[in-house]
Amino acid sequence: MLGRLGAPPTVATLEAVFTRWEEIAGRELSVHARPVRIDGRALVVMVDHPSWATRARMESGRILAAVNEAGEGSLDRLEVMVERT
């Protein structure tokens, strides 16, 4: 309930995202996408190319399910940003 009210993410969720990212995102995607922050119930990731943004968005359901399974089920949105070069 606290997560729905905008409470900070749990330690389990933070640990899942920031220490197990390759496992969560998958090897191929994790090379091109990295978690930046958790903003309320959204996981914000940065990708190195627009095509990887598309891929991350396509896999958002799987990524969020993996985070929520490993953590405590508090995220419901994936926001993707493309790095400017």
Residue, then its C-alpha position, 0 to 999 in steps of 0.5 A: m500500500l505504501g508503494r501506491l502512495g509514493a513511498p520509497p522503494t523497498v530495500a529488496t526492490l532496490e537490491a533487485v534492480f541495482t545489483r541483479w540488473e543483468e539477471i533482471a533485464g537479460r544479458e543482451l539488453s543489460v549491455h545497452a540499458r542500465p537502471v538510473r533510478i526508481d521514481g515512485r512506482a516507475l523504474v527509469v532506465m537509460v539506453d544507448h540507442p533509440s532501437w534499444a529503447t524500443r526493445a526495452r519498452m517491448e520487454s517492459g512487462r517481463i522486466l517489471a515482473a522480474v523486478n517485482e518477483a525478486g523485490e516486493g512487487s512495487l513497480d508498475r511502469l518502465e520509463v526509458m530515456v535515450e542517452r544523448t551523444 
